[in-house]
Amino acid sequence: MFRRLLVANRGEVAARIIRACAELGIETVAVHSLADVESPHLELADRRVCIGPGPASGSYLNMDAILQAAEQTDCQALHPGFGFLAENALFAARVLQHQIAWVGPPPRAIAGMGDKAAARRAMKAAGLATIPGTEGVLADVAAARRAADEVGYPVLLKATAGGGGRGMRRCAGPAELERSFAEASLEAEKAFGNPGLYLEKVLLGARHVEFQVLADRFGAAIHLGERECSVQRRHQKLLEEAPSPALDAAQRNASGCRAAEAAVAIGYASAGTVEFLRDTDGKLHFMEMNTRLQVEHPVTEMISGVDIVQEQIRIAANQPLALRQEEVRLEGHAIEMRINAEDPDNGFKPDPGTVSVFEPPAGEGVRVDTHCRSGYTIPPFYDSMIAKLIVHAPDRAAAIALAECKLDEFRVEGVRTTIPIHRRILAEPDFRAGRYDTLWLERLLAGGEG
């Protein structure tokens, strides 16, 4: 096992990784920007290194500064967390070139899944059904028109090099496609340095379901069940739960095993998430693979008892998987609510500032992942998530009830948060019945029926 590991991230996920390392007996080095010099997560690490100014471009995206920090502190491994450089194949390759273990999949797997069009082809070859659409990058708007005519409107233009809703446009007809193509391509180039687009048919009424897989370097892979991630706003997840209310045990096992087998087929090794859209007929269509730790990984940990971060580290240390698929036990129901410093009444505008009061709930079946505390000042440069509230109960109804109770106990003052919108979501009859899709929250916020 590693003696010392560098955490190439910040905030909540950095705190999460540091705690996992502490349980494994691994020393940690936390890098930070000047804006994060007072971040509470730094107190958890054994050492800290400043790597640059507040803006991420000069710090958390600065490969040279991070690698220098790892070398000067004699780290044997580096964990990228999520966001920033976590899915950057070049950075992963550079880490390995420095004889430092990369806590993540091989650079070739990152690159292969990072190109969304190439990922579709690879996963189709591995036996997964894909969403109807183009197999490669669109040459121009004329090619987009031909593809849209073939699969039928509405369609989605999507950036081949990225995600998170950037470089993505929904088009209801030819005129909208004409207007959106150049716009989406330009946005993709600015966000990812690649203007390439591909096209998929919009599956109306679809649900976003993803499978957590673990694969070691010896050809073994397992899945830890699925997460339901359909409560989204502008393609950004807000609440996740496991298991999905839409899947039964047979589909869960069959689809999960196929996802794990596909990971092996592409030479994957680490934790990864295979994402699907479930159509109204119940069929799962491969959408993309995230080659990193997911924000929503705690709901899977709660129902499986598996520490996914620790498993990532063990795999990076060339250890085989400790579990076989038949030994995986998924018990109860878990829900995660992202607590963001945003104003839900003002278009979810970020609301950075000083948190005068931060009092998270506690109790049986309750977990709060955070780096926040009373008096902490949220910098304006980064993602607005300050905490994740996760609850676990014997069944879904009990998990919803526990979530409502703990949201009421969660005190955050000084900044606006998404706590009120979570209360509203949990109270909605359609959510309580498990009847929702990826556009449900948008309809609800627009004032219509969910």
ABEGO torsion letter per residue (X at the ends): XBABBBBBBBEAAAAAAAAAAAAAGBBBBBBBBAAAAABAAAAABABBBBAEBABAAABAABAAAAAAAAAAAGBABBBAEBEEAAABAAAAAAAAAAGBBBBEBBAAAAAAAABAAAAAAAAAAAGBBBBBEBABBBABAAAAAAAAAAAEOBBBBBBAABBGGBGBBBBABAAAAAAAAAAAAAAAAAAAGBABBBBBBBBBGBBBBBBBBBBBAAGBBBBAEBBBAABBBGGBBABBBOBBAABBAAAAAAAAAAAAAAAAAAGBBEBBBBBBBBBAAGBBBBABBBBBBBAAAAAAAAAAGBBAAAAAAAAAAGBBBABBAAABBBBEBBBBBBBBBBBAABGGBBBBEBBABBBBBBEBGBBBBBABBBGBBBBAABBABABBBBBBBABAAAAAAAAAAAAAABBBBGBBBAAAAAAAAAABAAAAAGBBBAAAAAAAAAGBBX
